[in-house]
Amino acid sequence: MEHGSIITQARREDALVLTKQGLVSKSSPKKPRSRNIFKALFCCFHTQHVGQSSSSTELTYKEETNTIAKSDLLQCLQYQFYQIPGTCLLPEVTEQDQGRICVVIDLDETLVHSSFKPINNADFIVPVEIEGTTHQPSLPLQVYVLKRPYVDEFLRRMGELFECVLFTASLAKYADPVTDLLDRCGVFRARLFRESCVFHQGCYVKDLSRLGRDLRKTLILDNSPASYIFHPENAVPVQSWFDDMADTELLNLIPVFEELSGADDVYTSLGQLRAP
């Protein structure tokens, strides 16, 4: 994801106002795909910390040490707090989703790509009002949204198999109306936005332990490894998407999730898919 984009998922805490700088994102050349889709999709799990280049983010991550960092201690305390009844991010599982795996799905660069710059073939045009100051009134802007190829087919199948939850680090004032237009069939049982993330070492992290779901029955689909840095063993990686209309990533992921849908333990099933 390009620095300055309105949908950047790993940005600094004080960057709460959308900016028009650097919004034109261009896809980087794709790496050749493996013939084995499962091996290709899960190859990134062999590394626990992923460094991102300046073209995607200016943030880097420190390597683990043998000492317990203060941030790690705070994270442990947060985990204890989030287990208190009533503090979960998600409501109780509905009767319809009893026994189903919960899949947390990212929005930007996973399902859609958005820009302030007019796009001729935009699927949606969403007005977003940026809060002004005492000296400058609120400024309405148009956000141009492109849907990733096969997103409709992907979401429809996911809704048939899983309890689906949208979880984005973007602001609700942008992401909520986009999701209204994207999810016409009501696939997402709940929507979580930036305020539900944990701000950790300069990044907005999606802490799956806060959801109120069994982690052995929880998956996350996200293009940013920083988003699931607390739970990499629960992640299904997906390549970032910007405007390549020949992209088939979501189509290729359908059989992966079909296989995972019957898992009693996602750790075991993901381990089998990652195995050479």
C-alpha positions as CSV (number, residue, x, y, z in Angstrom):
1,M,0.0,0.0,0.0
2,E,1.3,3.4,-1.0
3,H,2.1,5.9,1.7
4,G,-0.5,8.7,1.8
5,S,-3.3,6.5,0.5
6,I,-6.7,7.0,2.2
7,I,-6.8,3.3,2.8
8,T,-3.4,2.8,4.3
9,Q,-3.7,0.2,7.0
10,A,-0.5,0.9,8.9
11,R,-0.4,4.6,9.4
12,R,0.5,6.8,12.3
13,E,-2.0,7.6,15.0
14,D,-2.3,11.2,14.3
15,A,-3.0,10.8,10.6
16,L,-6.8,10.6,11.1
17,V,-7.7,13.0,8.3
18,L,-7.8,11.8,4.8
19,T,-5.2,13.3,2.5
20,K,-5.0,13.9,-1.2
21,Q,-1.2,13.5,-1.4
22,G,0.1,10.4,-3.1
23,L,-3.2,8.8,-3.8
24,V,-2.4,7.4,-7.3
25,S,-1.2,3.9,-6.6
26,K,0.3,1.8,-9.2
27,S,0.6,-1.9,-9.1
28,S,4.1,-3.3,-8.7
29,P,5.1,-6.1,-11.1
30,K,3.7,-9.4,-10.0
31,K,6.0,-12.3,-9.0
32,P,5.5,-15.5,-11.0
33,R,2.8,-17.7,-9.4
34,S,3.5,-21.3,-8.4
35,R,1.6,-24.0,-10.1
36,N,0.6,-25.2,-6.6
37,I,-1.8,-22.5,-5.5
38,F,-1.7,-23.6,-1.8
39,K,2.1,-23.5,-1.7
40,A,2.1,-20.1,-3.4
41,L,-0.5,-18.6,-1.1
42,F,1.2,-19.7,2.1
43,C,4.9,-19.4,1.3
44,C,5.1,-16.2,3.4
45,F,4.3,-18.0,6.6
46,H,7.9,-19.2,6.8
47,T,8.9,-15.8,8.1
48,Q,7.5,-14.3,11.2
49,H,8.4,-10.6,10.5
50,V,7.9,-9.1,7.1
51,G,9.9,-6.0,6.1
52,Q,8.0,-3.7,3.8
53,S,9.7,-1.5,1.2
54,S,9.2,2.3,1.1
55,S,6.9,1.9,-1.9
56,S,4.3,0.2,0.4
57,T,5.0,1.7,3.8
58,E,7.6,3.7,5.6
59,L,7.4,1.5,8.7
60,T,9.7,-1.4,9.5
61,Y,9.6,-3.9,12.3
62,K,12.2,-4.7,14.9
63,E,13.4,-8.2,15.2
64,E,12.5,-10.2,18.3
65,T,15.0,-10.3,21.2
66,N,15.4,-12.7,24.1
67,T,14.1,-10.1,26.5
68,I,10.5,-9.2,27.3
69,A,9.8,-5.8,25.8
70,K,7.5,-3.4,27.6
71,S,5.1,-3.4,24.6
72,D,4.9,-7.2,24.8
73,L,4.0,-7.0,28.5
74,L,1.3,-4.5,27.8
75,Q,0.0,-6.8,25.1
76,C,-0.3,-9.6,27.6
77,L,-2.2,-7.3,29.9
78,Q,-4.5,-6.3,27.1
79,Y,-5.1,-9.9,26.3
80,Q,-6.2,-10.5,29.9
81,F,-8.5,-7.5,29.8
82,Y,-10.1,-8.5,26.5
83,Q,-11.2,-11.9,27.9
84,I,-13.5,-10.2,30.4
85,P,-17.2,-10.9,29.4
86,G,-18.8,-8.1,27.6
87,T,-15.5,-6.7,26.2
88,C,-15.6,-8.7,22.9
89,L,-15.7,-6.8,19.6
90,L,-18.3,-9.2,18.1
91,P,-21.8,-10.1,19.4
92,E,-22.8,-13.6,20.2
93,V,-22.7,-16.1,17.3
94,T,-26.1,-16.3,15.6
95,E,-27.9,-19.6,15.2
96,Q,-27.2,-19.4,11.4
97,D,-23.4,-19.3,12.1
98,Q,-23.2,-21.9,14.9
99,G,-20.3,-24.2,14.2
100,R,-18.9,-22.1,11.4
101,I,-15.4,-20.7,11.2
102,C,-15.2,-16.9,11.6
103,V,-13.3,-15.3,8.7
104,V,-12.1,-11.7,9.2
105,I,-11.8,-10.0,5.8
106,D,-9.9,-6.8,5.0
107,L,-11.3,-4.1,2.7
108,D,-8.7,-2.0,1.0
109,E,-6.2,-3.5,-1.4
110,T,-7.9,-6.9,-0.6
111,L,-11.4,-6.4,-1.9
112,V,-11.3,-2.9,-3.4
113,H,-8.9,0.0,-4.2
114,S,-9.9,3.6,-3.7
115,S,-8.6,7.0,-4.8
116,F,-9.5,10.6,-4.8
117,K,-8.4,10.9,-8.4
118,P,-11.3,10.4,-10.8
119,I,-11.3,7.0,-12.3
120,N,-13.2,6.4,-15.6
121,N,-14.2,2.9,-14.8
122,A,-14.9,3.3,-11.1
123,D,-17.5,0.9,-9.7
124,F,-18.6,3.3,-6.9
125,I,-18.2,7.0,-6.2
126,V,-18.6,7.7,-2.5
127,P,-18.8,11.2,-1.0
128,V,-16.6,11.5,2.1
129,E,-16.7,14.6,4.3
130,I,-13.4,15.5,5.9
131,E,-13.7,17.3,9.3
132,G,-12.4,20.8,9.1
133,T,-11.0,23.1,11.7
134,T,-12.3,26.3,13.3
135,H,-10.7,28.2,10.4
136,Q,-11.6,25.8,7.7
137,P,-15.1,24.3,7.1
138,S,-15.7,20.6,6.5
139,L,-14.6,19.5,3.0
140,P,-16.7,17.0,1.0
141,L,-14.6,14.9,-1.4
142,Q,-15.5,12.1,-3.8
143,V,-13.8,8.8,-3.4
144,Y,-13.5,6.6,-6.5
145,V,-13.7,2.9,-5.8
146,L,-12.6,0.0,-8.0
147,K,-13.8,-3.5,-7.2
148,R,-11.3,-6.3,-7.4
149,P,-12.1,-8.9,-10.1
150,Y,-14.3,-11.8,-8.9
151,V,-15.0,-10.0,-5.6
152,D,-18.8,-10.6,-5.9
153,E,-18.3,-14.4,-6.6
154,F,-15.8,-14.6,-3.7
155,L,-18.0,-12.9,-1.2
156,R,-21.1,-14.9,-2.2
157,R,-19.2,-18.1,-1.6
158,M,-17.7,-17.0,1.6
159,G,-21.1,-16.1,3.0
160,E,-22.3,-19.6,2.2
161,L,-19.5,-21.2,4.2
162,F,-18.4,-18.9,7.0
163,E,-19.3,-16.3,9.6
164,C,-17.8,-13.3,7.7
165,V,-16.6,-10.1,9.5
166,L,-15.3,-7.0,7.8
167,F,-12.3,-5.6,9.7
168,T,-10.5,-2.6,8.2
169,A,-8.1,0.0,9.7
170,S,-9.8,2.7,7.6
171,L,-12.2,5.2,9.1
172,A,-15.8,4.2,9.3
173,K,-16.9,7.4,7.5
174,Y,-15.2,6.0,4.3
175,A,-15.4,2.2,4.8
176,D,-19.0,1.9,5.9
177,P,-20.6,3.5,2.8
178,V,-18.2,1.5,0.6
179,T,-19.2,-1.7,2.2
180,D,-22.9,-0.8,1.8
181,L,-22.3,-0.7,-1.9
182,L,-20.0,-3.7,-2.0
183,D,-21.9,-6.1,0.2
184,R,-25.4,-6.1,-1.4
185,C,-26.2,-9.6,-0.2
186,G,-25.3,-9.0,3.5
187,V,-22.4,-11.4,3.7
188,F,-20.7,-9.5,6.6
189,R,-22.3,-10.2,9.9
190,A,-20.4,-7.4,11.5
191,R,-18.1,-4.5,10.6
192,L,-15.1,-3.3,12.5
193,F,-13.1,-0.2,11.8
194,R,-10.0,1.6,12.9
195,E,-11.2,2.2,16.5
196,S,-11.3,-1.6,16.9
197,C,-7.7,-2.0,16.1
198,V,-4.8,-2.1,18.5
199,F,-2.2,0.6,17.9
200,H,1.0,-1.3,18.2
201,Q,4.5,-0.1,17.3
202,G,3.2,2.5,14.8
203,C,0.7,0.1,13.2
204,Y,-3.0,-0.6,13.4
205,V,-3.2,-4.3,14.3
206,K,-6.3,-6.5,14.1
207,D,-6.1,-8.4,17.4
208,L,-8.1,-11.6,16.8
209,S,-8.1,-12.4,20.5
210,R,-10.5,-9.5,21.0
211,L,-13.2,-10.8,18.7
212,G,-14.8,-13.2,21.2
213,R,-14.3,-16.2,18.9
214,D,-12.3,-19.4,19.4
215,L,-8.9,-18.7,17.7
216,R,-8.8,-22.3,16.5
217,K,-11.9,-21.5,14.4
218,T,-10.8,-18.0,13.2
219,L,-9.1,-16.9,10.0
220,I,-8.0,-13.6,8.7
221,L,-7.7,-12.6,5.0
222,D,-5.5,-9.4,4.6
223,N,-3.0,-8.1,2.2
224,S,-0.9,-6.5,5.0
225,P,1.1,-8.8,7.3
226,A,1.3,-5.9,9.8
227,S,-2.4,-6.2,10.3
228,Y,-2.2,-9.8,11.6
229,I,1.2,-9.6,13.3
230,F,-0.3,-10.9,16.6
231,H,-1.8,-14.0,14.9
232,P,0.2,-15.0,11.7
233,E,-0.8,-18.6,12.2
234,N,-4.5,-17.6,11.5
235,A,-3.8,-15.7,8.3
236,V,-4.4,-16.5,4.7
237,P,-2.2,-14.1,2.7
238,V,-3.5,-12.3,-0.3
239,Q,-1.6,-10.1,-2.8
240,S,-2.3,-6.3,-2.7
241,W,-4.5,-5.2,-5.5
242,F,-4.8,-1.8,-7.1
243,D,-6.0,-1.8,-10.7
244,D,-5.0,-5.0,-12.5
245,M,-8.3,-6.1,-14.1
246,A,-6.7,-9.5,-15.1
247,D,-6.2,-10.4,-11.4
248,T,-7.6,-13.8,-10.4
249,E,-6.4,-13.8,-6.7
250,L,-9.9,-14.0,-5.2
251,L,-11.1,-16.6,-7.7
252,N,-8.1,-18.7,-6.8
253,L,-8.8,-18.4,-3.1
254,I,-12.3,-19.8,-3.3
255,P,-11.1,-23.5,-3.4
256,V,-8.7,-22.7,-0.5
257,F,-11.5,-21.5,1.7
258,E,-13.8,-24.3,0.6
259,E,-11.2,-26.7,2.0
260,L,-10.7,-24.7,5.2
261,S,-14.4,-24.4,5.9
262,G,-14.7,-27.9,7.4
263,A,-11.7,-27.6,9.6
264,D,-11.9,-28.4,13.3
265,D,-8.7,-26.6,14.0
266,V,-7.5,-23.9,11.5
267,Y,-3.9,-24.3,12.7
268,T,-3.8,-27.9,11.6
269,S,-5.5,-27.2,8.3
270,L,-3.4,-24.2,7.4
271,G,-0.3,-26.2,8.4
272,Q,-1.3,-29.0,5.9
273,L,-1.9,-26.4,3.2
274,R,1.5,-24.9,3.8
275,A,3.3,-28.2,3.8
276,P,5.6,-28.8,0.7
